[in-house]
Amino acid sequence: MNIDPITFAVIKNGLDSITDEMAYTVVRIARSEIVKDVMDFSAALCAGDGQMVAQAKTIAQHLGAIPEAMESVLKAYEGNLHEGDVVIMNDPYHGGMHLPDIFMFVPIFHEGKRRAFAVVICHHTDVGGRVPGSNASDSTEIFQEGLRIPPLKLYERGVLNTTLEALLKINVRVPDRVWGDLSAQFAAAQVGRRGLEKLIQRYGADAVDAYMQELLDYAERLTRQEIMTWPKGIYRFLDHIDDDGFSETPIPIEVAITVRDDGTLLVDYTGSSPQVRGALNSTLSFTNSLTYLSVRCVLAKDVPSNVGMFRCVEVRAPEASILNPVMPAACAARALTGYRVFDAMLGALAQIVPDKVPAAGEGGNSVICISGLRPNREPFIIVDMICGAWGARPNKDGLEAVTNASQNLSNMPVEVMEAEHPVRIEDYALVPDSCGAGRYRGGVGIRRSYRILAPEALLQIRTDRVKFLPYGLAGGEPGGPSSNYMEIDGNRRDLPSKITTTVGTGTLVVHQQAGAGGFGDPLERDPAVVLDDLLDGKITAAFAARHYAVVLDGGQIDADATAALRARRRLASRDTATVDAD
């Protein structure tokens, strides 16, 4: 059929609006803080053949994993999907990501023919396993991490599978929250179904399907056209995760991006770490998702985020590596590895399109999980995902107290956490001097402290960027390190970046997130802007002198002393460069 550009635009925007309305529905109905406040969920629409055509403005990390998960669902049920069916799954070895992320697929039919799928993914507060939250970094095999769900029908022809319902509820610590969030997913999928039915009523099912396929082809064409303008060659970058919590061995994430003549990319992760003992292993579906996302971040804004764009990116990750593990590797904390994939990809892309790529952010959100029992023996689980700072951009400073660029999360409000759980937040602040210096500075890190009010609690920490700092670009300096400690009766005890331990009432747990990297030569930063940072409390006078060669006297810039100090620094830098060259 002929594609009318006006109808194409209307249907494209209609699909986007439907997915966003699905997302709003989840927020309105969900029970847990991690979904309704932190917003760790996503929504999408797929065509009848399973190809993702539209996605909501939700967790970007999830959405590139849909193709593998959908393939698993179709393998299990192709020819056996009916009106009223609802399929759920979370198994990383069936296309999932990690066990707390439960996918829900709802086929949408018109006049007896499958025309689309509504897809909703939520990170659930708990799915069982050895520790509350099912998200510990120190699990060593998938069987410790919770209830594995292969593609199974939660509803069949509109009838609830009460056996699966009972199995789910009895295996999780907070069944009301888990079932409440699953119900929110179901409601959001119905919103997607009704929205698509309206489009079909207006344009006809065959026309909507044709325009969906054209939308995929359109995304592929735009992506290829842009990649064809990039300089051809192979671009490499190496970044690291500090360790897996069991040994001090750094974990390399190495990437090589080949820009091909046909407007496609080959992304090869050969050289990255073998799969590790801890739960940092990233399933191939998640590795693919972060790869697609990284490329999408540097494309033009009008390129649709769908499978058509994915067609232009070939991913190779060695089997049994941290980016493509094999059974029974644990993967609950795989998000941390995904963040480092994102950082490594951007480091390589910065060599290709340097005017579009920022320095490294904080290294991904920190996860502080605090759980235990209330006096009435009712369990509580806090899964706090702290979002921090963006790296400096080629023409602007980085941002702070915002979601990592690979997510779309929100920090949990202090009031919500304290109202729902036996904990008191005593500090929630920016950390001075944690930013990476540069012509444009990185965002400063966040500090959050938790006073334990329960008689006893289990503390889980999953953080990073203690040893390998967020990198700067174009001469910018790295961001400051992350740190963790706790205080008991005034005595401080430093904590590693990844730990599970018991804490008693009154314990103060403090996490300080890394700052982000800077962009450009720090000696090119306007001294007046350095002074603004000082007055805003983001840096100290000592930091200004050490990193920017800006001399401040009584809250004012000493222009002569600053000019002299900067001249000496530049001369010393040239002398060092000459010696290195010799």
ZAMARGU-4260 file (C-alpha; in steps of 0.2 Angstrom, whole numbers, plus 5000, padded with zeros to 4 digits):
<rodrens>
0) 5000/5000/5000 | 5005/5018/4998 | 5012/5026/5013 | 5004/5043/5016 | 5016/5054/5026
5) 5003/5063/5036 | 4994/5047/5041 | 5012/5040/5045 | 5015/5054/5057 | 4998/5053/5065
10) 5000/5034/5068 | 5018/5036/5074 | 5013/5049/5087 | 4998/5039/5091 | 5008/5024/5096
15) 5020/5035/5106 | 5005/5042/5116 | 4998/5025/5119 | 5014/5019/5127 | 5016/5034/5137
20) 4998/5032/5144 | 5003/5014/5148 | 5017/5021/5158 | 5006/5034/5167 | 4994/5019/5172
25) 5008/5010/5180 | 5013/5025/5191 | 4995/5028/5196 | 4991/5009/5201 | 5008/5002/5207
30) 5010/4997/5225 | 5029/4998/5228 | 5040/5013/5230 | 5053/5006/5217 | 5039/5006/5204
35) 5028/5021/5208 | 5041/5033/5215 | 5058/5027/5208 | 5049/5022/5192 | 5059/5007/5188
40) 5048/5000/5174 | 5045/5002/5156 | 5031/5000/5143 | 5031/4996/5124 | 5021/4991/5109
45) 5026/4977/5097 | 5019/4973/5080 | 5009/4957/5078 | 5026/4948/5073 | 5034/4953/5089
50) 5045/4967/5083 | 5045/4982/5095 | 5038/4998/5086 | 5036/5010/5100 | 5042/5013/5118
55) 5037/5024/5132 | 5048/5037/5141 | 5053/5025/5154 | 5068/5014/5158 | 5078/5014/5142
60) 5089/5000/5148 | 5075/4987/5148 | 5068/4990/5131 | 5082/4983/5120 | 5080/4967/5129
65) 5062/4965/5122 | 5067/4956/5106 | 5075/4942/5115 | 5062/4940/5128 | 5048/4941/5114
70) 5058/4927/5104 | 5057/4916/5120 | 5038/4919/5121 | 5034/4915/5103 | 5045/4900/5104
75) 5034/4894/5118 | 5017/4899/5112 | 5017/4903/5094 | 5001/4895/5087 | 4994/4895/5105
80) 4991/4913/5109 | 4973/4919/5111 | 4962/4934/5115 | 4963/4936/5134 | 4980/4928/5136
85) 4994/4936/5147 | 5011/4929/5147 | 5024/4933/5160 | 5043/4928/5162 | 5058/4934/5171
90) 5071/4920/5168 | 5088/4928/5162 | 5091/4912/5152 | 5075/4914/5143 | 5078/4931/5136
95) 5076/4941/5153 | 5088/4952/5162 | 5087/4948/5180 | 5074/4940/5191 | 5066/4955/5199
100) 5062/4962/5181 | 5046/4953/5177 | 5040/4955/5158 | 5022/4954/5154 | 5016/4951/5136
105) 4998/4954/5131 | 4993/4949/5113 | 4981/4961/5105 | 4969/4953/5092 | 4957/4961/5080
110) 4944/4950/5071 | 4953/4934/5077 | 4970/4939/5070 | 4985/4944/5081 | 4989/4962/5077
115) 5001/4968/5091 | 5008/4965/5109 | 5007/4976/5124 | 5023/4974/5134 | 5026/4980/5152
120) 5041/4977/5163 | 5042/4981/5181 | 5056/4979/5194 | 5048/4970/5208 | 5052/4973/5226
125) 5056/4954/5229 | 5055/4938/5220 | 5061/4927/5234 | 5079/4920/5235 | 5092/4920/5248
130) 5090/4939/5253 | 5076/4951/5253 | 5075/4961/5237 | 5082/4947/5226 | 5096/4959/5220
135) 5111/4955/5230 | 5128/4956/5222 | 5136/4942/5232 | 5125/4928/5225 | 5135/4915/5216
140) 5122/4906/5206 | 5105/4910/5198 | 5097/4897/5210 | 5100/4908/5225 | 5092/4924/5217
145) 5074/4920/5218 | 5059/4912/5208 | 5064/4909/5190 | 5049/4911/5178 | 5050/4904/5160
150) 5037/4911/5148 | 5020/4905/5157 | 5002/4911/5155 | 4996/4921/5170 | 4979/4922/5161
155) 4973/4910/5147 | 4958/4916/5137 | 4954/4928/5151 | 4955/4915/5165 | 4968/4918/5179
160) 4980/4904/5182 | 4977/4902/5200 | 4991/4889/5202 | 5004/4901/5195 | 4997/4915/5206
165) 4998/4904/5222 | 5016/4899/5217 | 5021/4917/5215 | 5013/4924/5231 | 5020/4910/5242
170) 5038/4912/5236 | 5040/4931/5239 | 5042/4941/5255 | 5030/4955/5251 | 5016/4946/5241
175) 5004/4961/5242 | 5016/4973/5234 | 5022/4960/5221 | 5004/4956/5216 | 4999/4974/5216
180) 5013/4978/5204 | 5008/4964/5193 | 4991/4970/5193 | 4997/4987/5188 | 5006/4979/5173
185) 4990/4970/5168 | 4980/4987/5169 | 4993/4996/5159 | 4993/4982/5145 | 4974/4984/5144
190) 4976/5003/5141 | 4988/4999/5127 | 4976/4986/5120 | 4962/4999/5120 | 4972/5013/5113
195) 4978/5002/5098 | 4960/4996/5095 | 4955/5014/5093 | 4969/5016/5080 | 4963/5001/5071
200) 4945/5007/5071 | 4950/5023/5063 | 4963/5017/5050 | 4959/4998/5048 | 4970/4984/5055
205) 4980/4980/5039 | 4984/4999/5037 | 4990/5000/5055 | 5001/4985/5053 | 5008/4992/5037
210) 5012/5008/5045 | 5020/4999/5060 | 5032/4990/5047 | 5035/5006/5039 | 5040/5014/5055
215) 5053/5000/5058 | 5060/5003/5040 | 5060/5022/5043 | 5070/5020/5059 | 5082/5009/5050
220) 5084/5021/5035 | 5087/5036/5047 | 5100/5027/5057 | 5110/5020/5042 | 5110/5038/5034
225) 5117/5045/5050 | 5130/5031/5053 | 5136/5033/5035 | 5142/5051/5039 | 5153/5044/5053
230) 5172/5042/5050 | 5175/5024/5045 | 5187/5013/5056 | 5188/5004/5072 | 5187/5013/5088
235) 5191/5005/5105 | 5189/5009/5123 | 5192/5000/5140 | 5184/5003/5156 | 5183/4993/5172
240) 5172/4988/5186 | 5181/4989/5203 | 5178/4970/5207 | 5164/4958/5210 | 5165/4958/5229
245) 5173/4941/5231 | 5191/4946/5225 | 5201/4962/5222 | 5203/4958/5203 | 5197/4972/5192
250) 5184/4967/5179 | 5188/4974/5161 | 5174/4979/5149 | 5182/4981/5132 | 5173/4987/5117
255) 5178/4989/5098 | 5166/4998/5087 | 5168/4996/5068 | 5159/5009/5057 | 5155/5000/5041
260) 5152/5007/5024 | 5134/5001/5023 | 5129/5012/5038 | 5129/4998/5051 | 5140/4995/5066
265) 5149/4980/5073 | 5151/4981/5092 | 5163/4968/5098 | 5166/4965/5117 | 5181/4953/5114
270) 5193/4956/5128 | 5180/4959/5142 | 5181/4948/5157 | 5175/4930/5158 | 5159/4928/5168
275) 5162/4931/5187 | 5158/4923/5203 | 5147/4937/5209 | 5130/4942/5202 | 5137/4955/5190
280) 5135/4945/5175 | 5125/4953/5161 | 5114/4943/5150 | 5116/4945/5132 | 5099/4953/5130
285) 5104/4966/5143 | 5121/4969/5135 | 5112/4971/5118 | 5100/4983/5126 | 5114/4994/5133
290) 5123/4993/5116 | 5108/4999/5106 | 5104/5013/5119 | 5122/5020/5118 | 5121/5021/5100
295) 5103/5029/5101 | 5110/5042/5112 | 5121/5050/5099 | 5109/5049/5085 | 5097/5063/5079
300) 5082/5066/5090 | 5070/5061/5077 | 5076/5043/5075 | 5062/5032/5082 | 5068/5020/5096
305) 5063/5003/5089 | 5069/4987/5082 | 5072/4996/5065 | 5087/5005/5074 | 5093/4989/5082
310) 5095/4981/5064 | 5110/4993/5061 | 5120/4987/5076 | 5128/4969/5076 | 5133/4964/5094
315) 5147/4951/5098 | 5150/4946/5116 | 5160/4930/5119 | 5150/4916/5127 | 5154/4913/5145
320) 5159/4931/5147 | 5152/4944/5160 | 5142/4951/5145 | 5135/4934/5139 | 5136/4922/5154
325) 5131/4904/5154 | 5121/4894/5167 | 5122/4894/5182 | 5130/4912/5183 | 5121/4924/5195
330) 5115/4941/5187 | 5105/4950/5200 | 5117/4965/5200 | 5119/4965/5181 | 5114/4983/5180
335) 5131/4989/5187 | 5139/4980/5172 | 5126/4987/5160 | 5131/5005/5166 | 5150/5001/5163
340) 5145/4994/5145 | 5136/5011/5143 | 5152/5020/5149 | 5163/5010/5138 | 5152/5013/5123
345) 5152/5031/5125 | 5170/5032/5127 | 5172/5024/5110 | 5158/5034/5102 | 5167/5050/5109
350) 5181/5046/5096 | 5168/5045/5082 | 5156/5060/5086 | 5166/5070/5099 | 5153/5084/5099
355) 5139/5073/5105 | 5146/5063/5119 | 5148/5069/5138 | 5162/5063/5150 | 5157/5048/5161
360) 5144/5050/5174 | 5143/5043/5191 | 5145/5025/5185 | 5127/5021/5187 | 5114/5021/5201
365) 5119/5014/5218 | 5108/5001/5226 | 5106/5002/5245 | 5094/4988/5251 | 5089/4988/5269
370) 5077/4974/5275 | 5070/4966/5291 | 5055/4963/5302 | 5044/4976/5310 | 5039/4973/5328
375) 5023/4964/5322 | 5034/4952/5312 | 5029/4960/5295 | 5043/4961/5283 | 5049/4977/5276
380) 5061/4979/5261 | 5069/4996/5255 | 5077/4995/5238 | 5084/5013/5236 | 5092/5016/5219
385) 5101/5032/5221 | 5104/5042/5205 | 5118/5054/5204 | 5127/5065/5191 | 5130/5067/5173
390) 5148/5070/5165 | 5152/5087/5158 | 5146/5089/5140 | 5156/5096/5126 | 5147/5113/5129
395) 5140/5113/5146 | 5143/5107/5164 | 5136/5091/5170 | 5121/5089/5180 | 5118/5082/5197
400) 5105/5073/5207 | 5097/5067/5191 | 5095/5050/5183 | 5110/5041/5174 | 5108/5045/5156
405) 5105/5026/5152 | 5090/5026/5164 | 5074/5036/5167 | 5073/5034/5186 | 5069/5046/5201
410) 5077/5046/5218 | 5065/5039/5231 | 5058/5054/5241 | 5064/5054/5259 | 5047/5057/5266
415) 5040/5041/5257 | 5054/5031/5263 | 5053/5036/5281 | 5034/5035/5281 | 5034/5017/5274
420) 5049/5010/5283 | 5058/5010/5300 | 5073/5021/5294 | 5077/5039/5296 | 5087/5049/5282
425) 5099/5060/5291 | 5108/5067/5276 | 5104/5069/5258 | 5116/5081/5250 | 5128/5085/5236
430) 5146/5081/5240 | 5158/5096/5237 | 5174/5094/5227 | 5167/5077/5220 | 5166/5084/5202
435) 5178/5081/5188 | 5187/5097/5184 | 5187/5104/5166 | 5182/5118/5155 | 5165/5111/5159
440) 5164/5102/5176 | 5156/5086/5179 | 5141/5085/5191 | 5144/5083/5209 | 5140/5067/5218
445) 5126/5063/5231 | 5128/5058/5249 | 5113/5049/5258 | 5113/5042/5276 | 5101/5030/5284
450) 5098/5028/5303 | 5092/5010/5306 | 5076/5011/5317 | 5072/4992/5316 | 5079/4981/5330
455) 5090/4973/5316 | 5091/4974/5298 | 5100/4966/5283 | 5110/4979/5273 | 5115/4976/5255
460) 5126/4988/5246 | 5130/4987/5227 | 5141/5002/5222 | 5156/5005/5212 | 5169/5018/5205
465) 5180/5017/5221 | 5196/5012/5211 | 5191/5016/5193 | 5185/5034/5193 | 5172/5041/5180
470) 5183/5047/5166 | 5185/5064/5159 | 5186/5069/5140 | 5196/5081/5130 | 5208/5085/5144
475) 5195/5084/5158 | 5198/5076/5175 | 5190/5061/5182 | 5176/5063/5195 | 5179/5059/5213
480) 5177/5042/5221 | 5163/5033/5229 | 5163/5027/5247 | 5153/5018/5260 | 5154/5017/5279
485) 5144/5015/5294 | 5144/5022/5312 | 5140/5013/5327 | 5141/5022/5344 | 5152/5035/5336
490) 5164/5023/5329 | 5166/5023/5310 | 5169/5007/5300 | 5173/5008/5281 | 5163/4997/5270
495) 5168/4989/5253 | 5158/4994/5237 | 5148/4977/5238 | 5143/4969/5254 | 5129/4960/5263
500) 5129/4962/5282 | 5118/4963/5297 | 5116/4980/5306 | 5108/4984/5323 | 5096/4997/5328
505) 5104/5015/5328 | 5117/5011/5315 | 5120/5025/5303 | 5124/5019/5285 | 5132/5032/5274
510) 5134/5031/5255 | 5144/5044/5245 | 5142/5042/5226 | 5155/5046/5214 | 5156/5063/5205
515) 5156/5064/5186 | 5170/5067/5174 | 5175/5084/5167 | 5176/5090/5149 | 5191/5100/5142
520) 5206/5109/5150 | 5202/5115/5168 | 5213/5130/5165 | 5201/5136/5151 | 5187/5137/5164
525) 5180/5155/5167 | 5186/5160/5184 | 5169/5169/5187 | 5161/5152/5184 | 5173/5144/5196
530) 5168/5157/5209 | 5150/5153/5206 | 5153/5135/5210 | 5161/5140/5226 | 5147/5151/5231
535) 5135/5137/5227 | 5144/5125/5239 | 5149/5113/5225 | 5168/5116/5227 | 5180/5123/5240
540) 5193/5137/5238 | 5206/5123/5239 | 5198/5114/5225 | 5198/5129/5214 | 5216/5133/5217
545) 5222/5114/5215 | 5212/5110/5199 | 5208/5127/5191 | 5222/5138/5196 | 5210/5151/5202
550) 5215/5160/5218 | 5201/5166/5229 | 5203/5179/5242 | 5189/5183/5254 | 5176/5176/5242
555) 5183/5186/5227 | 5194/5182/5213 | 5212/5188/5214 | 5214/5191/5195 | 5233/5194/5195
560) 5237/5179/5206 | 5226/5168/5196 | 5234/5174/5179 | 5251/5170/5186 | 5246/5153/5193
565) 5238/5148/5177 | 5254/5153/5167 | 5265/5143/5178 | 5253/5128/5177 | 5253/5129/5158
570) 5272/5130/5157 | 5274/5115/5168 | 5261/5106/5158 | 5271/5110/5142 | 5287/5105/5150
575) 5280/5088/5155 | 5273/5085/5138 | 5290/5088/5130 | 5299/5076/5142 | 5286/5063/5139
580) 5288/5065/5120 | 5307/5063/5122
</rodrens>
